[in-house]
């Protein structure tokens, strides 16, 4: 960034560095929840496939009567059997999915804070040229001249 004229710039850069650490941790946690969501989806799909092996509701009742499945499984299997593929695709959000969404929103907010702190650390001249460049980049992007080739991160997706 060059020599800093602003005496507060070091503080701004320190804030930015702290935000980057937080962002890294949020991304790690979000990936953890994403893996958990994937496992939950796989389990739902396996359960759905198990239910679809029954040819009728009577077969599910027979499995419950012979104690091959529990009462809780019986109720769930009937629901899945009746709703079909729709139950698999349009389920209520799980706690993990909600946590993942919250983490993504937090990561996006922290990413904006990083950009703000880094902007504040610039000299007034750098801020003016940076703001002008950002405006021209946005205009060019809207007209389809620029294509973003940068790798997407979790903060960029939300």
PyMOL commands that set and color helices and strands:
alter all, ss='L'
color gray80, all
select helices_A, chain A and resi 9-51+57-65+71-83+85-89+95-120+124-142+154-157
alter helices_A, ss='H'
color red, helices_A
deselect
rebuild
show_as cartoon
